[in-house]
Amino acid sequence: MNVHHLIYLFVVYLVNYNVQLFIFLERLWGDHGQSKLEGSRICVINASATGTEILKSLILPGCGSFTILDNSTVSLQDIGNK
């Protein structure tokens, strides 16, 4: 199996996953709810661990757009911080 074949299989998997996720979410809150989420604009102020986790939970099902406002300076210690 070559690299191109692996990439193709991965893309097929992602497409199938996204379709299944969309079907699940559509059943969960209906067409109207999914449309509202896709048209939403979210702003997170001070990107704490809680705020970014909530943002992730809204991005994965397909929120429209998001903005993060945070005055903190990122240092080398923050990279890879858990």
Backbone bond lengths (Angstrom), bond angles and torsions (degrees), N, CA, C in turn:
res aa  C-N    CA-C-N  psi(-1)  N-CA   C-N-CA  omega(-1)  CA-C   N-CA-C  phi
1 M - - - 1.443 - - 1.535 108.03 -
2 N 1.326 116.47 126.73 1.463 118.77 -178.92 1.537 111.27 -94.49
3 V 1.303 115.38 175.50 1.471 121.61 -175.57 1.524 111.18 -63.29
4 H 1.318 117.68 -40.22 1.467 120.70 -179.12 1.524 111.14 -62.88
5 H 1.309 116.24 -38.80 1.459 120.06 178.31 1.529 110.61 -66.68
6 L 1.327 117.86 -40.10 1.463 121.25 177.83 1.525 111.30 -64.57
7 I 1.326 116.19 -41.46 1.466 120.21 178.01 1.524 110.05 -62.90
8 Y 1.319 117.03 -43.53 1.457 121.69 178.54 1.531 110.40 -59.35
9 L 1.333 117.41 -46.57 1.458 121.02 -179.98 1.523 111.40 -62.67
10 F 1.330 116.19 -38.39 1.463 120.46 178.90 1.529 110.76 -65.38
11 V 1.324 116.92 -42.83 1.469 121.05 179.11 1.525 110.12 -64.07
12 V 1.329 117.23 -42.90 1.466 120.56 177.50 1.522 110.18 -60.48
13 Y 1.329 116.63 -41.73 1.468 120.99 178.10 1.525 110.39 -61.46
14 L 1.335 117.76 -46.29 1.466 120.94 -178.92 1.519 111.66 -63.01
15 V 1.321 116.94 -42.24 1.465 120.38 179.15 1.521 109.56 -62.03
16 N 1.333 117.20 -46.72 1.460 121.35 179.37 1.526 110.54 -61.61
17 Y 1.329 117.25 -41.79 1.462 121.20 178.90 1.522 110.73 -61.49
18 N 1.331 116.95 -45.29 1.463 120.85 -179.20 1.523 111.48 -64.83
19 V 1.317 117.40 -38.24 1.466 120.92 177.91 1.524 109.73 -64.57
20 Q 1.325 116.64 -45.49 1.464 120.45 179.51 1.530 111.07 -63.56
21 L 1.326 117.19 -41.00 1.458 121.41 178.41 1.523 110.28 -62.56
22 F 1.329 116.96 -44.60 1.463 121.03 179.50 1.525 110.65 -61.85
23 I 1.327 118.10 -43.29 1.465 121.84 179.27 1.525 109.97 -61.71
24 F 1.336 117.01 -44.11 1.467 120.75 179.02 1.523 111.08 -61.57
25 L 1.338 116.80 -48.28 1.463 120.27 -177.39 1.525 111.30 -66.80
26 E 1.312 116.57 -35.80 1.462 119.96 177.77 1.526 110.38 -63.45
27 R 1.317 116.47 -39.61 1.471 120.22 176.45 1.521 110.70 -68.64
28 L 1.325 116.36 -34.35 1.460 120.76 -177.06 1.522 111.74 -66.02
29 W 1.340 117.30 -51.50 1.465 118.71 -177.25 1.521 114.78 -126.10
30 G 1.323 117.50 11.59 1.458 121.20 172.99 1.520 113.45 77.04
31 D 1.324 114.95 172.88 1.466 121.67 -178.96 1.525 111.53 -59.97
32 H 1.329 115.63 -42.19 1.459 120.04 -175.95 1.532 111.20 -64.32
33 G 1.322 117.06 -43.13 1.464 120.86 179.91 1.516 112.42 -65.76
34 Q 1.338 117.38 -41.17 1.461 120.72 178.53 1.522 110.61 -65.25
35 S 1.319 117.12 -39.47 1.469 120.60 177.95 1.521 111.01 -63.42
36 K 1.327 116.14 -40.68 1.469 120.08 177.64 1.524 111.21 -62.79
37 L 1.343 116.51 -43.37 1.461 120.24 179.78 1.520 110.84 -63.86
38 E 1.340 117.57 -44.02 1.460 121.21 -179.21 1.515 112.18 -65.52
39 G 1.324 117.78 -25.54 1.457 121.35 178.60 1.519 113.80 -94.71
40 S 1.324 117.09 3.39 1.462 120.62 -175.74 1.525 112.07 -77.58
41 R 1.329 114.38 155.13 1.465 122.58 172.88 1.510 106.98 -126.19
42 I 1.319 116.71 123.85 1.461 121.89 -173.34 1.525 109.30 -117.18
43 C 1.324 116.24 138.42 1.457 121.86 175.82 1.521 108.64 -125.34
44 V 1.330 116.79 124.31 1.463 122.55 176.05 1.522 107.20 -107.00
45 I 1.325 115.87 123.97 1.459 121.38 179.19 1.523 107.70 -105.12
46 N 1.329 116.46 128.88 1.463 124.15 -173.93 1.526 109.89 60.33
47 A 1.289 115.85 92.33 1.457 123.41 -173.21 1.527 111.81 -73.31
48 S 1.318 115.95 77.46 1.464 120.99 176.50 1.527 108.87 -79.82
49 A 1.308 116.27 174.45 1.465 120.00 178.14 1.527 110.42 -60.99
50 T 1.318 117.32 -40.27 1.466 120.93 179.42 1.518 111.16 -66.04
51 G 1.327 116.45 -46.05 1.460 120.35 -179.68 1.509 113.17 -61.97
52 T 1.317 117.39 -42.39 1.458 119.70 -179.24 1.525 111.41 -71.67
53 E 1.328 117.64 -31.36 1.470 120.37 176.75 1.530 110.66 -67.75
54 I 1.321 116.49 -41.24 1.472 120.85 176.23 1.523 109.71 -64.28
55 L 1.331 116.69 -42.77 1.458 120.56 178.15 1.525 110.93 -60.19
56 K 1.324 117.16 -43.60 1.469 120.63 177.65 1.519 111.04 -58.76
57 S 1.320 116.13 -41.11 1.463 120.55 -179.53 1.524 112.23 -66.25
58 L 1.320 117.66 -24.79 1.460 120.82 177.01 1.524 112.06 -89.07
59 I 1.329 117.40 -29.17 1.463 121.02 -179.51 1.525 110.95 -73.21
60 L 1.320 117.18 -42.67 1.466 120.22 -175.82 1.524 113.32 -56.52
61 P 1.343 119.95 -42.62 1.460 117.60 177.90 1.523 113.85 -78.35
62 G 1.340 117.85 -7.55 1.460 118.90 172.06 1.505 116.76 112.41
63 C 1.337 118.67 47.37 1.461 119.02 175.46 1.523 109.41 -66.74
64 G 1.327 115.54 157.06 1.457 120.56 -175.51 1.516 113.85 -65.25
65 S 1.325 116.97 -60.09 1.460 120.62 179.76 1.529 108.46 -154.75
66 F 1.338 114.57 163.21 1.459 118.67 -179.93 1.517 110.11 -147.01
67 T 1.346 114.16 156.19 1.454 122.78 176.76 1.520 107.47 -134.43
68 I 1.326 115.82 139.24 1.464 120.85 176.06 1.520 107.75 -116.60
69 L 1.324 116.46 123.61 1.469 122.20 176.76 1.517 108.29 -112.01
70 D 1.325 116.16 120.84 1.464 120.45 -178.70 1.523 107.98 -153.77
71 N 1.324 116.50 126.45 1.456 121.23 -178.94 1.524 113.12 -88.01
72 S 1.312 117.73 -3.36 1.459 120.70 -178.46 1.520 110.97 -66.82
73 T 1.328 115.20 144.93 1.454 121.31 175.99 1.520 108.55 -92.44
74 V 1.309 116.52 130.55 1.464 120.86 179.79 1.517 108.62 -82.60
75 S 1.322 116.02 130.27 1.458 121.24 178.57 1.533 109.28 -114.03
76 L 1.316 116.14 172.48 1.462 120.39 178.62 1.530 111.24 -62.05
77 Q 1.312 117.77 -29.01 1.468 121.50 178.58 1.524 112.26 -66.98
78 D 1.334 116.81 -26.14 1.467 120.81 -178.84 1.531 112.88 -76.48
79 I 1.303 117.31 -22.54 1.460 120.88 -177.65 1.526 108.06 -69.29
80 G 1.307 116.36 123.69 1.448 121.24 -179.66 1.515 113.64 77.98
81 N 1.339 116.86 9.97 1.458 120.42 179.78 1.516 109.66 -69.10
82 K 1.321 115.75 135.25 1.475 119.37 -177.45 1.490 111.59 -102.77
